[in-house]
Amino acid sequence: MIHPLPENETSWTRRHFLHVASALTIGTTCGKSLLAAAVPAVAAIAPQLPATRDLDGKPASLMQIGILLGTFSRPTLEARLDAVKACGLDCVQLSLDCVGLPAMPDEIAPELAGRIRRAAAARGITIASIQGTFNMSHPDAGHRETGLRRLRMLAGICQELSTSRIHICSGTRDRASMWRGHPDNNLPSAWQDMVVCMREAADIARQAGVVLGFEPEVNNVVDSAIKARRLLDEIGSPHLKVTMDAANLFHAGELPRMKEVLDEAFALVGKDVVMAHAKDLDHDGDAGHKAAGEGKLDYDRYLYLLHAVGFKGPLFLHGLREAQVPGCVGFLREKLARVASALPLRER
């Protein structure tokens, strides 16, 4: 049972939020009706409230702003990392095409991971995640098998890179692009193929001691938080979690319901978010393609919800040009500062 907020309640702690989230995860077959009952309560997460403080009285720690390393076009890895540091950032998601390999290579030289780790560490930069996306719903089983083989290769270097996260994609039936929608995405066969592939990927992650973060995305087979919850429950692995990108959640006609869509998403999968993306959108029915702060996404609500579920992981800027990075970093820092001054005392 989902309990409503007490009358005259002026704050809603993380415990209350997770109570609703756990209730929502019991039998997702209830779907929209269960979510509709929860939205009024979840909507109360982010009122204007007293400052968030740690036990020592200092401002509570928030998530770490990072960026996809490929945002910076440079001839060498070291030059890319220097560009990251010059923007005041110290957290990146690495794609191996930044070191002259395919993003999902068939072979990785044994010494490469150590070189990357040392170059990042010398600049005080954390490799918070590595990109491991391939089309897990591709209609060709051979394509999926190749992707899994390459994913195993990436997982094998994570320890040397000092990272424990790999960003992945549930994919689509489109043969040319894993980010383009397809009419067959809703067929049971698409779901079944994706689940089989995702289950094997989760086992690869288990063996390597890493966590996979997949992204609910309107053009993919997992195109909503409801389906993300279903997938998490079907796989049932602690090595499969969620990358949250709020700009990718809105199906056609849903933008006017922005707060409800965001609240629903976090009620369903907020406790499983291990990475987050920061970009924006100017219309629904497609993934967002705007730089953070330059579209219609309610960033106040998005960041409140991330913090309310206790997320302190990497918040990666992407989908932007290098020239936009300073402005977007400033935008996120301003928003996060507002979160720090507007949430209730953490539970002790």
PAVEXVO-613197 format. One record per residue: x, y, z of N, C-alpha, C in turn; residue in one letter. Coordinates in steps of 0.05 Angstrom, whole numbers, plus 5000, padded with zeros to 4 digits. Layout:
REM PAVEXVO-613197
XYZXYZXYZA;...
REM end
This chain:
REM PAVEXVO-613197
501749765000500050005000501750255000M;501050454984502450704984501050905001I;502350995022501151185041501451465031H;499351635033499651915026501252065046P;502252295038503752465057501852555080L;502952565104501352665126500452955121P;498153035131497253305128499253495142E;499653725129501453935140504353855140N;505053625126507853545125509353745107E;511553845117513154045101515653925090T;516253675095518653555083518053265077S;519653165059519352885051522052765049W;522752585068525552485069525952265049T;528452185046529151975028527751715036R;527351675062525951435071523051425059R;521651655060518951655049519051595019H;520951715005521151674976521651384969F;523451254984524050984978521850794986L;520150875005517850725012515950704988H;515550934975513850944951515150774929V;517750814925519150674903518950374907A;519350284932519249994937516449884932S;514450044940511649954935511149924905A;512250114890511750104861513149874847L;515249774859516649554846515449284851T;513349274868512049014874509848974853I;510548814833508548754812508148984793G;509849024774509549244755507349194736T;505948974737503648934720501449134726T;501449254750499449454756499849704739C;502449744729503049944709502050224717G;500650344697499950624699498150684723K;496350504730494450554752495950584778S;497950424783499550444807501150704807L;502250764784503751014782502051254788L;499651254777497751474781497251524810A;497051304825496551334854498951454868A;501351404858503751494871504551774865A;503851874841504852134832504352364852V;501952384865501552614883503552604906P;504252354916506152344938508952404928A;509752284905512452324895512852624888V;510752754880511053034872511953214895A;511653114920512353274943515253254951A;516853114935519753074941521253344942I;520553524924522353754920521154024926A;520054074950519154334957521554504966P;521154754971523254924982523554865012Q;525854765020526254665047528854755058L;529354705084531854795096534254665084P;536554775089539054675076539754395083A;540854245065541853975069544653995082T;544953845104547553855118548353575126R;551053525126552153285137552253305167D;553053085180553053085210554953295221L;557053365206558953565216558053855210D;555753885198554654155193555454265166G;557154115151557954215124555754145104K;555654285081553654225061553953935052P;551653795049551753515041552953485013A;554353275009555553224983553453164962S;553853264938552053214916553453044895L;552153004872553352844851555752994838M;557352834825559852944813559253004783Q;559853244775559453314747561753204730I;561053064709563052954691562253004662G;563652884644563152924615564052684599I;562852644577563852434558566452534546L;568552384549571152474540571252544510L;569652404494569552454466568452734458G;567452884478566553154472568853324462T;571353254471573653414463575253274441F;575453404419576953294396579853384398S;581653194404584453254406586053014394R;588553064387590052844374590952634393P;591052684419591952484438590052464462T;590252244476588752204501589452424521L;592052464523592952664543591852934538E;591753014512590653274506587653294512A;586253074508583353074515583053114545R;584652964560584452984589585253264599L;587153394586587853664593585553854588D;584053804567581753974561579553934582A;579153684591577253634613578053794638V;580553784645581553914669581254214666K;581754324642581554614638578754714642A;576754534639573954614643573154574672C;574954504690574354474718573054214725G;573254014708571953754712574053544719L;573253344735575153134742573852864742D;571952824723570552574721569652534692C;570252304680569552264652568451984647V;566951964626566251704614568051664590Q;569451444590571451384569570251214547L;570651294522570151124499572851064487S;573350824480576050744470576650874443L;574750984429575451134405577051384411D;577151464437578851684445581751614446C;582451354443585251274443585851124417V;584251184396584851084370583850804363G;582150694381580950434376577950464369L;576650264358573750274357572650294385P;570250404388569050424415568650154427A;568049954411567849674420569849504404M;572349494413574349354397574349054401P;575548914382575848624384578348554400D;580248734400582748694416583548944430E;584748914453585749144469588549074478I;590549234471593249184479593449174509A;594948984520595048944549595949194564P;597649354552598749584566596949834564E;594849824548593350064543591850164568L;590549984582588950064605590750204626A;593050104630594850234650595750504641G;596150534615596950804605594651004609R;592250914603589951094607589551174636I;589750974654589451024683591551214693R;594051184685596151354694595851644684R;595051664658594651934647592352084661A;590251934667587952064682588752134710A;590051944724590851994752592752224755A;594552254735596452474736595052744736A;592652754725591153004724588853024744R;588752824762586652824782583952764770G;583852614748581352554735580552264740I;578052224746577051954751575651844725T;576351604718574851474696572451344710I;570251484710567851394725566251184711A;566651164684565150964668566550924642S;565950694630566950644603564550584585I;564650674561562450634542562550354530Q;560350204533560149934522557649884507G;556650084493554050064479554249904454T;552449714451551949584425548949514424F;548049434401545149394397544249114408N;543349114433542548864445539848754435M;538548904418535948824406536148784376S;538548784366538948754337537648494328H;536248494305534948244296536848024289P;539348084284541447884277542747784302D;542447524308543647414332546647434332A;547847414308550747434306551747714315G;550147914308550948194317550948204347H;548948094360548848104389551147944401R;551747714390553947554400556647694398E;557047834376559447994373559648214394T;557448344398557348554419558048444446G;556948214453557548094479560448014482L;561647914460564547854461566148104466R;565448314453566948564456566448684484R;563948654494563348744521565148604542L;565548344538567248194556570148304555R;571048384531573648504529573848764545M;571748934543571749184558571649134588L;569948944596569648884625572348794636A;573848664620576448554629578548764636G;578249004625580249214631579249414652I;576749384662575649574681577349594706C;578249374717579749384742582349544738Q;583649504715586149654710585549944706E;583150014696582450294693581450414718L;581150254739580050344765577150444762S;575650314745572750384742571150134746T;568650174754566849944759564149974745S;563950164726561450204712561950194682R;559950064668559950064639557150154630I;557150354612554650454602553850284577H;551350184577550350014556547650114545I;546549974526544150064512542449814506C;539849834511538049604506537549564476S;537949774460537849744431535049754419G;535049694393532649724377532749524354T;530449474341530349294319531549424293R;532149684294533349814271536149694267D;536749614242539249484237541649684234R;541049934228543150124223543950284247A;542150334265542750514288541450414313S;542950384335541850294360540250514374M;540250754363538750974375536351064359W;535550904339533350984322531050784328R;528650894331526250724337525550544313G;523950344319523050154298520350044306H;518550004286515849904293515849634307P;517949474303518049204316519149214344D;519849444354520949454382518949354403N;516349374397514349284417513548994414N;514748854395514048574391515248404414L;513848194423514948024444517647904436P;518147854410520647734402522947934407S;522448194403524548394408525248394438A;523248384455523748384484525348124491W;524547904481525747644487528747644479Q;529347734455532147744446533747924463D;532648154470534148354486534648234514M;532648104526532947994553535147784554V;535147604534537147394532539947524531V;540247724514542847864512543548014537C;541548144549542148294574542848114597M;541647874598542247684619545147594617R;546047534592548847454589550747684595E;549947934587551548164594551848204624A;549648164639549748184668551647974680A;551747734668553547534678556447604672D;556947724649559647824643560448024664I;558648204671559148404691559748284718A;558148074725558547934750561447814752R;562247684731564847564730567147764732Q;566648004721568648214721568448394746A;566348364761566048534785565348824778G;563748864757562949124749559949144748V;558949384743556049434741555449554714V;553349454701552449564676550149764681L;550149984667548050184669546750214642G;544150124639542750154614540850394616F;540150504594538650764593535850724582E;533750774597531050784585531051014565P;530350944540530551134518528251094499E;526851304491524351284476524551134450V;526951124438527350984413528250694416N;528550604441529550334446527350144454N;528049894455526149694465525349754494V;527249824510526649924537526250224534V;523750304529523250584521521850744543D;521750634568520450774590521550664616S;520950814638521750714664520150464672A;517650444662516150204668517549954657I;518449974632519849744620522549704633K;523849924642526449894656526049744682A;523949804696523349654721522749354715R;521249314693520749034685523348884679R;525149014665527648884657529348824682L;529549024700531048974724530048744740L;527348724742526148504757526548234743D;526348234716526747974702529647874704E;531548054702534347974703535147914732I;534348084751534748034779537648014787G;539348184775542248184781543048454793S;544648444814545748694825547748824807P;548548684785550448794766549148934743H;546448954744544949104723543449334736L;544149574728542849814740542050004717K;541550254724540350444706542150694703V;542450784678543451044672541051224666T;540651434682538351604678539051844661M;537451874639537652104622534752214620D;534152414635531352514636530452624609A;532352704592531552814566530752604546A;530952354554530252124536527751984544N;526152094562523951944573521252014561L;521052224544518552334537517552234510F;515452074510514151994486512452214475H;511552194450509952404438507552464455A;507152724460504952824476505352834505G;507752744515508152734544509552974556E;510553154539512053384549510353554568L;507853594563506253754582505953614610P;506553364611506553214637509353174648R;511053364644513853324651514253244680M;513053384699513553314727512553034733K;510252964722509252694728511052474716E;511952524691513752324678516352294694V;517452514703519952494718519452354745L;517352434759516752304784516252014782D;514751934761514251654756516751494752E;518551614736521051474730522751424755A;522951624772524551584796523151414817F;520551414817519151234835519650944827A;519850894801520250624791523150524793L;525050694784527850604782529850774796V;528950974811530851164823532851024841G;532050824855533950684873536050524858K;535650494832537550334816539250504798D;539150764801540750944784543650944793V;545550884775548350884782549951094766V;548651194744549851414728547551584718M;548151834712546152014701547352184679A;545652264660546552434638545252704640H;546652904630545753174631545753284603A;543353274590542953414565540053514565K;538953594543536453734543534853654518D;532353744517530553684494528853924489L;527953944464526154164457523454064446D;523253784444520653674436520553384445H;518153274448517952994456517752804433D;517652554438517452354417520152264407G;522352374417525052304409526852354432D;529252244431531352304451532152594448A;532952714471533852994470536453024456G;536753254443539253304427540253594433H;539453704455540353974462542253964486K;543954164488545754184511544254254536A;545254164558543854204584543354494589A;540854554596540054834601539054984577G;539154864553538355004529535754904517E;534354744533531754644524529554674545G;527854474545525454494562525454314587K;527554164591527653984614527554134640L;525954054659525854174685528154074702D;530354214700532754124714532554144745Y;530954324754530554344783529354084793D;527253984780525953744788527853504784R;529153494761530953264755533153234776Y;534453454783536653434802535653384830L;533353504837532153444863531653144866Y;530453024845529852744846532352564848L;534352634833536852494835537952494864L;537952734875538952754903537152614923H;534552624918532652504937532952204940A;533952074918534351784920537251724929V;538751924937541451884947543551854926G;542951944902544951914880547252104884F;549651994885552152154887554052074865K;553151934846554851834824555452044803G;556551964781557252154760554852254744P;554752514740552752644723554252744698L;553952594676555552644652554252844633F;555553064627554753224605555253084579L;553353104560553953004533551853124514H;552353064488550553184468551053484465G;553453574469554053854467556753894452L;557054134442559654214430561554304451R;564154284444566154364464565754654473E;564954824454564555114461562355154482A;560554954484558354974502558954874530Q;561254744533561854614559561954804582V;563455034581563555214604560855304613P;559155384594556455474601554755254614G;554955014604553454794615554454714643C;557054714647558154664673557154864693V;557255124685556255324703553255294709G;551755214689548855174693548354954713F;549854724710549454504729550354574757L;552554714759553554794786551554974800R;550355154785548355334797545955174806E;544954984790542654824797543254644821K;545654524822546354354844546654514870L;547654754868547754934892544954984903A;543055014885540355054894539254804908R;539954574898539154324911540254314939V;542854384942544154374968542954554988A;541554764978540454964997537454935000S;536254724988533354704987532254434996A;533954235003532953975011533153955041L;531453775053531353745082533853615093P;534153625120536353485133536253185126L;538553075121538652795114537952625139R;536852395134536352215157538952135170E;538752105196541152045212540751785227R;
REM end
